Structure formats: C-alpha cells, structure tokens
Amino acid sequence: LFGSEGGPDRVRELIALYQDALRTAPASGARPGSRAALMTAGFCHEDPRVAAERGTELVGWYIE
C-alpha cells in the first residue's frame, strides 16, 4: 500500500522499488503478492479556499 504524498514521481519510485524487491526476493518461504495499492485522501467543501486550507491541514496531520 503506497501513499500518494510526494506526487506521481515518488509513487513511481516506490512501486519500482517494490517490484525490484519482488524480483530479488529469495524463492523459499512465503512470497508477498505482486499487486500494489495506492491510497490518497480528499476533502470536499463548497468553498474551494476552505477545501484547500483544511485539506492541506489534514494531509499534514496524516503525514506527521
């Protein structure tokens, strides 16, 4: 499960890292699945300014 913070370039980097780890993992024992998921957050409000300010605050809280 990847978070979307950092933007598309960071997500691509993390997925590539994960896929590389899958390729180089030892063949013995349980192996993780090859599928990945992306999580993102959203905040809606009728006033775009409030949505941007409050959404930024909530994402900041989550990252902390």
MODELLER restraints for C-alpha pairs under 7 A, 6 or more apart:
rsr = mdl.restraints
at = mdl.atoms
rsr.add(forms.Gaussian(group=physical.xy_distance, feature=features.Distance(at['CA:1:A'], at['CA:36:A']), mean=5.87, stdev=0.5))
rsr.add(forms.Gaussian(group=physical.xy_distance, feature=features.Distance(at['CA:1:A'], at['CA:37:A']), mean=4.66, stdev=0.5))
rsr.add(forms.Gaussian(group=physical.xy_distance, feature=features.Distance(at['CA:1:A'], at['CA:38:A']), mean=5.68, stdev=0.5))
rsr.add(forms.Gaussian(group=physical.xy_distance, feature=features.Distance(at['CA:1:A'], at['CA:39:A']), mean=6.87, stdev=0.5))
rsr.add(forms.Gaussian(group=physical.xy_distance, feature=features.Distance(at['CA:2:A'], at['CA:37:A']), mean=6.11, stdev=0.5))
rsr.add(forms.Gaussian(group=physical.xy_distance, feature=features.Distance(at['CA:2:A'], at['CA:38:A']), mean=4.79, stdev=0.5))
rsr.add(forms.Gaussian(group=physical.xy_distance, feature=features.Distance(at['CA:2:A'], at['CA:39:A']), mean=6.01, stdev=0.5))
rsr.add(forms.Gaussian(group=physical.xy_distance, feature=features.Distance(at['CA:3:A'], at['CA:38:A']), mean=5.81, stdev=0.5))
rsr.add(forms.Gaussian(group=physical.xy_distance, feature=features.Distance(at['CA:3:A'], at['CA:39:A']), mean=4.92, stdev=0.5))
rsr.add(forms.Gaussian(group=physical.xy_distance, feature=features.Distance(at['CA:3:A'], at['CA:40:A']), mean=6.08, stdev=0.5))
rsr.add(forms.Gaussian(group=physical.xy_distance, feature=features.Distance(at['CA:4:A'], at['CA:11:A']), mean=6.37, stdev=0.5))
rsr.add(forms.Gaussian(group=physical.xy_distance, feature=features.Distance(at['CA:4:A'], at['CA:38:A']), mean=6.62, stdev=0.5))
rsr.add(forms.Gaussian(group=physical.xy_distance, feature=features.Distance(at['CA:4:A'], at['CA:39:A']), mean=6.11, stdev=0.5))
rsr.add(forms.Gaussian(group=physical.xy_distance, feature=features.Distance(at['CA:4:A'], at['CA:40:A']), mean=5.35, stdev=0.5))
rsr.add(forms.Gaussian(group=physical.xy_distance, feature=features.Distance(at['CA:42:A'], at['CA:55:A']), mean=6.83, stdev=0.5))
rsr.add(forms.Gaussian(group=physical.xy_distance, feature=features.Distance(at['CA:43:A'], at['CA:51:A']), mean=6.12, stdev=0.5))
rsr.add(forms.Gaussian(group=physical.xy_distance, feature=features.Distance(at['CA:43:A'], at['CA:55:A']), mean=5.29, stdev=0.5))
rsr.add(forms.Gaussian(group=physical.xy_distance, feature=features.Distance(at['CA:44:A'], at['CA:51:A']), mean=5.69, stdev=0.5))
rsr.add(forms.Gaussian(group=physical.xy_distance, feature=features.Distance(at['CA:45:A'], at['CA:51:A']), mean=5.11, stdev=0.5))
